[in-house]
Amino acid sequence: EYEPSSWDWVRAHVEKYERSDGADAPNLRDTSYPAVVVTSRGVKTGKLRQNPVMRVEHEGKYAAIGSKGGDPKNPAWVENLRADPHVELQDGAQKWDMIAREVDGEERDEWWARGVAAYPDYEAYQSWTDRKIPVFVLERE
């Protein structure tokens, strides 16, 4: 069962993205930065949740970076991916079943650099919080 986000902007973005295969909401929060939509299962509710994240793609793999704008807490979807790594990723009209895995060390550094190249504000977000912003790599099943 799907439950839309309680955040108005997330719900509106996902609805526009899905309705138009990304054509009406290709970028996150009216920026020039492309987004994708990740569907995960809520760890507390068991319901399907959808979240737009920056589009960070490399050789068919995607990153999901849990920045939450530098907030002291992770976005809720981080715990969802940790509890159940099976997700669906929508990039425009394309959808894939994927497995998410949290990365660390050199692999995290590589994906973090790709994320910063795609969305430079990630650097500022990291400086605003004491937590290490989690990075997940999503690969097709």
TORGUFI-164971 format. One line per field, with one value per residue: residue in one letter; x, y, z of N, C-alpha, C in turn. Coordinates in Angstrom, 2 decimals. Example, Ala and Ser with C-alpha at 12.3 -4.5 7.8 and 13.67 -1.06 7.14 Angstrom:
<pts>
aa [A_S]
n_x [13.19_12.85]
n_y [-5.69_-2.25]
n_z [7.80_7.08]
ca_x [12.30_13.67]
ca_y [-4.50_-1.06]
ca_z [7.80_7.14]
c_x [13.20_12.90]
c_y [-3.30_0.03]
c_z [7.80_7.87]
</pts>
This chain:
<pts>
aa [E_Y_E_P_S_S_W_D_W_V_R_A_H_V_E_K_Y_E_R_S_D_G_A_D_A_P_N_L_R_D_T_S_Y_P_A_V_V_V_T_S_R_G_V_K_T_G_K_L_R_Q_N_P_V_M_R_V_E_H_E_G_K_Y_A_A_I_G_S_K_G_G_D_P_K_N_P_A_W_V_E_N_L_R_A_D_P_H_V_E_L_Q_D_G_A_Q_K_W_D_M_I_A_R_E_V_D_G_E_E_R_D_E_W_W_A_R_G_V_A_A_Y_P_D_Y_E_A_Y_Q_S_W_T_D_R_K_I_P_V_F_V_L_E_R_E]
n_x [0.85_0.56_1.61_1.34_3.78_3.99_4.99_4.32_5.68_7.18_5.22_3.77_5.78_6.43_3.96_3.60_5.88_5.52_3.08_3.79_5.95_8.32_8.60_7.20_8.26_11.14_13.31_14.67_12.82_12.26_14.75_17.71_18.65_18.62_16.29_15.41_13.02_12.68_11.32_10.55_10.13_8.41_9.95_8.64_5.88_5.47_4.43_4.53_6.77_7.59_10.24_11.76_15.05_18.31_19.57_22.06_24.02_25.98_27.40_25.06_24.41_23.08_23.24_21.95_21.70_21.68_21.10_19.28_19.32_21.39_20.43_20.34_19.38_18.95_17.17_13.95_13.83_16.34_16.57_14.62_15.85_18.02_16.74_15.27_16.53_15.47_14.33_12.49_13.48_12.81_13.65_12.97_10.94_11.70_11.81_13.23_13.79_15.76_18.65_19.65_22.61_24.47_27.36_30.86_34.11_36.58_34.85_32.55_33.65_34.15_31.53_30.41_31.86_30.87_28.25_28.53_29.49_27.21_25.43_26.40_25.78_25.80_28.26_28.17_25.98_27.08_28.89_27.23_26.26_26.87_26.69_27.76_26.93_24.86_25.51_24.14_24.39_22.60_21.75_20.81_18.70]
n_y [-1.18_2.18_5.20_8.59_11.23_13.20_15.65_18.48_19.50_17.30_15.36_16.70_16.97_14.27_13.35_14.96_14.18_11.39_11.38_12.55_11.14_12.27_14.55_16.92_17.54_17.46_18.36_18.91_20.52_22.91_23.67_23.76_21.25_17.84_15.25_12.04_9.47_7.57_4.63_3.16_0.84_1.70_1.63_1.71_1.67_-0.12_0.59_1.68_4.20_7.23_9.16_12.05_12.34_13.75_13.37_11.25_9.55_6.85_4.82_3.22_2.80_4.32_7.02_7.62_10.19_11.03_13.80_15.77_18.52_19.27_18.94_17.99_15.40_12.28_11.89_10.26_8.18_7.05_5.23_3.48_2.33_1.11_-0.83_-2.31_-3.02_-3.24_-1.48_0.71_2.53_5.46_7.02_9.51_8.25_5.68_2.78_0.84_-2.12_-2.16_-2.69_-1.26_-0.19_0.85_2.81_3.13_4.43_4.43_3.95_5.34_7.91_8.26_8.19_10.28_12.44_12.36_13.00_15.63_16.85_16.71_18.14_20.77_21.92_19.93_19.85_22.12_21.36_19.18_20.51_21.79_20.00_17.60_14.92_12.22_12.39_10.00_7.77_5.97_3.35_2.45_-0.38_-2.30_-5.16]
n_z [0.00_-0.86_0.61_0.48_0.94_3.92_3.64_1.87_-0.45_-1.30_-1.83_-3.90_-5.86_-6.47_-7.42_-9.75_-11.18_-11.59_-13.00_-15.38_-16.36_-15.50_-17.05_-16.34_-13.89_-13.78_-12.34_-9.06_-6.62_-8.10_-9.09_-11.17_-11.16_-11.95_-10.98_-9.56_-8.71_-5.83_-4.63_-1.62_1.14_4.04_7.17_9.64_9.07_7.00_4.61_1.17_0.21_-1.43_-2.68_-3.96_-5.18_-5.78_-9.08_-9.50_-11.38_-12.58_-14.90_-15.06_-12.42_-9.46_-7.09_-3.85_-1.76_1.53_2.52_3.53_3.49_5.21_7.74_11.24_11.52_9.75_6.62_6.63_4.77_4.73_6.89_6.00_3.71_4.92_6.41_4.53_1.60_-0.97_-3.65_-5.89_-8.67_-10.43_-13.34_-15.22_-17.74_-17.34_-15.27_-12.66_-10.73_-7.89_-5.79_-2.81_-1.29_1.46_1.34_2.17_3.07_0.45_-1.71_-0.95_-0.94_-3.69_-4.76_-3.32_-4.36_-6.98_-6.42_-5.40_-7.70_-9.25_-7.69_-6.16_-3.62_-1.71_-0.38_1.30_2.88_4.27_5.87_7.63_9.45_12.08_11.61_9.53_6.28_4.87_2.14_-0.45_-2.84_-5.63_-7.37_-10.21_-9.84]
ca_x [0.00_1.32_1.18_2.07_4.54_3.31_5.59_3.59_6.51_7.56_4.02_3.47_6.83_6.28_2.75_3.89_6.91_4.92_2.02_4.37_7.22_9.42_8.63_6.70_9.00_12.42_14.33_14.26_12.40_12.35_16.14_18.15_19.29_17.71_15.91_14.79_12.14_12.99_10.23_11.04_9.11_8.58_10.39_7.67_4.51_5.43_3.81_5.46_7.07_8.31_11.00_12.65_16.45_19.12_19.98_23.50_24.10_27.29_27.44_23.84_24.17_22.64_23.48_20.94_22.50_20.74_21.56_18.21_19.71_22.31_19.71_21.05_18.86_18.81_15.80_13.34_14.07_17.63_16.26_13.89_16.81_18.83_15.92_14.85_17.25_14.77_13.68_12.25_13.97_12.26_14.45_12.14_9.93_12.30_11.73_13.97_13.93_17.17_19.09_20.42_23.59_25.19_28.79_31.79_35.50_36.90_33.67_31.73_34.32_33.92_30.12_30.21_32.39_29.89_27.09_28.88_29.56_25.82_24.73_27.47_25.34_26.07_29.43_27.68_25.13_27.93_29.51_26.20_25.83_27.92_26.55_28.32_25.78_24.92_25.48_23.72_24.48_21.46_22.11_19.72_18.69]
ca_y [0.00_3.43_6.34_9.79_11.95_14.25_16.92_18.94_19.64_15.96_14.77_17.38_16.64_12.88_13.24_15.54_13.35_10.14_11.65_13.01_10.43_13.18_15.73_18.11_17.77_16.78_18.89_18.92_21.77_24.03_24.05_23.25_19.96_16.73_14.36_10.74_9.12_6.28_4.05_2.21_0.40_2.35_0.71_1.71_1.41_-1.16_1.15_2.19_5.64_7.73_10.37_12.54_12.57_14.25_12.35_11.01_8.26_6.50_3.47_2.48_2.80_5.62_7.31_8.32_10.88_11.41_15.08_16.50_19.93_19.51_18.78_17.08_14.03_11.71_11.77_8.98_7.12_6.39_4.05_2.54_1.60_0.26_-1.96_-3.09_-2.40_-3.39_-0.22_0.97_3.84_5.99_8.07_9.86_7.21_4.37_2.30_-0.39_-2.66_-2.03_-2.97_-0.15_-0.55_2.00_2.69_3.83_4.40_4.96_3.91_6.48_9.12_8.37_8.54_11.62_13.38_12.40_13.74_17.05_17.32_16.84_19.10_21.32_22.27_18.85_20.23_23.01_20.58_18.39_21.41_22.27_18.94_16.76_13.54_11.92_12.19_8.66_7.61_4.64_3.05_1.64_-1.19_-3.16_-6.53]
ca_z [0.00_-0.98_1.41_0.06_1.95_4.68_3.22_0.68_-1.64_-1.74_-2.42_-5.17_-6.82_-6.88_-8.24_-11.07_-11.81_-12.03_-13.97_-16.65_-16.59_-15.21_-17.94_-15.65_-12.65_-13.95_-11.43_-7.66_-5.98_-9.04_-9.37_-12.47_-10.90_-12.22_-9.89_-9.81_-7.60_-5.22_-3.84_-0.62_2.10_5.33_8.22_10.73_8.62_5.98_3.41_0.17_0.30_-2.60_-2.41_-5.01_-4.80_-6.89_-10.05_-9.52_-12.10_-13.15_-15.47_-14.75_-10.98_-8.96_-5.68_-3.06_-0.74_2.59_3.05_4.21_3.57_6.31_9.00_12.16_11.41_8.42_6.13_7.03_3.79_5.02_7.71_5.15_2.87_5.79_6.86_3.36_0.49_-2.26_-4.03_-7.30_-9.06_-11.68_-13.96_-16.36_-18.00_-17.04_-13.89_-12.41_-9.39_-7.54_-4.42_-2.25_-0.26_1.99_1.05_3.06_2.61_-0.88_-2.57_-0.56_-1.41_-5.14_-5.00_-2.76_-5.36_-8.08_-5.91_-5.35_-9.09_-9.72_-6.85_-5.32_-2.26_-0.76_0.44_2.36_3.77_5.16_6.84_8.56_10.37_12.65_11.14_8.21_5.41_4.29_0.68_-0.89_-4.25_-6.08_-8.53_-10.69_-9.31]
c_x [0.89_0.74_2.01_2.77_3.67_3.87_4.94_4.46_6.93_6.38_3.72_4.50_6.65_5.06_2.98_4.87_6.29_3.90_2.60_5.64_8.41_9.43_8.19_7.43_10.38_13.48_13.77_13.99_12.64_13.77_16.48_18.78_18.30_17.49_15.42_13.88_12.48_11.79_10.83_9.89_9.43_8.90_9.36_6.29_4.40_4.82_4.88_5.55_7.85_8.98_11.81_14.05_17.19_19.53_21.51_23.68_25.51_27.23_26.24_23.53_23.80_23.04_22.23_21.68_21.55_21.11_20.53_18.63_20.63_21.65_20.49_20.59_18.81_17.36_15.27_13.67_15.40_17.38_15.47_14.85_17.69_18.05_15.52_15.46_16.59_13.99_13.32_12.77_13.33_13.12_13.74_11.07_10.43_12.15_12.50_13.82_15.42_17.39_19.95_21.40_24.33_26.68_29.60_33.17_35.68_35.68_32.73_32.33_34.09_32.49_29.80_30.70_31.44_28.66_27.36_29.00_28.16_25.09_25.73_27.05_25.56_27.25_29.00_26.85_25.98_28.56_28.52_25.78_27.03_27.84_27.26_27.14_25.90_24.79_25.14_23.97_23.33_21.85_20.93_19.86_19.05]
c_y [1.25_4.49_7.56_10.47_12.97_15.62_17.32_18.96_18.28_15.30_15.37_17.02_15.23_12.72_13.79_14.67_12.09_10.36_11.96_12.25_11.37_14.45_17.01_18.42_17.11_17.20_18.99_20.33_22.99_24.56_23.59_21.87_18.82_15.83_13.02_10.48_7.71_5.85_3.00_1.84_1.05_1.35_0.63_1.26_0.22_-0.67_1.65_3.70_6.04_9.05_10.77_12.74_13.08_13.10_12.31_9.62_8.08_5.04_2.61_2.32_4.22_5.78_7.94_8.87_11.48_12.72_15.79_17.95_20.26_19.44_17.84_15.62_13.59_11.83_10.38_7.87_6.41_5.12_3.02_1.70_0.68_-0.99_-2.88_-2.45_-2.54_-2.12_-0.25_2.38_4.23_7.16_8.43_8.79_5.82_4.04_0.99_-0.80_-2.66_-2.45_-1.79_-0.69_0.70_1.78_3.54_3.81_5.03_4.99_5.07_7.77_9.34_8.82_9.92_12.66_13.48_13.20_15.24_17.63_17.56_17.95_19.67_21.67_21.15_19.19_21.13_22.23_19.77_19.28_21.91_21.23_18.16_15.32_13.40_11.59_10.83_8.68_6.16_4.53_2.11_0.95_-2.07_-4.57_-7.52]
c_z [0.00_-0.07_1.01_1.24_2.68_4.33_1.90_-0.57_-2.19_-2.46_-3.79_-6.24_-7.36_-7.78_-9.65_-11.85_-12.39_-13.14_-15.35_-17.05_-16.47_-16.03_-17.24_-14.35_-12.75_-12.94_-10.01_-7.17_-6.85_-9.21_-10.79_-12.34_-11.09_-11.01_-10.44_-8.61_-7.13_-4.38_-2.91_0.31_3.45_6.42_9.35_10.27_7.68_4.67_2.45_0.28_-0.92_-2.27_-3.63_-4.43_-6.03_-7.80_-10.08_-10.09_-12.64_-13.59_-15.06_-13.28_-10.56_-7.50_-5.10_-1.86_0.29_3.27_3.94_4.47_4.72_7.68_9.92_12.06_9.96_7.94_6.47_6.06_4.03_5.84_6.92_4.33_3.72_6.21_5.71_2.12_-0.87_-2.56_-5.51_-7.57_-10.38_-12.12_-15.26_-16.53_-17.63_-15.56_-13.77_-10.96_-9.08_-6.09_-3.99_-1.23_0.17_1.78_2.01_2.42_1.24_-1.80_-2.24_-1.09_-2.91_-5.44_-4.43_-3.77_-6.56_-7.65_-5.87_-6.75_-9.65_-8.97_-5.83_-3.88_-1.25_0.15_1.59_3.37_4.75_6.23_7.90_9.59_10.88_12.16_9.78_7.31_4.73_2.76_0.38_-2.39_-4.58_-7.38_-8.91_-10.14_-10.40]
</pts>
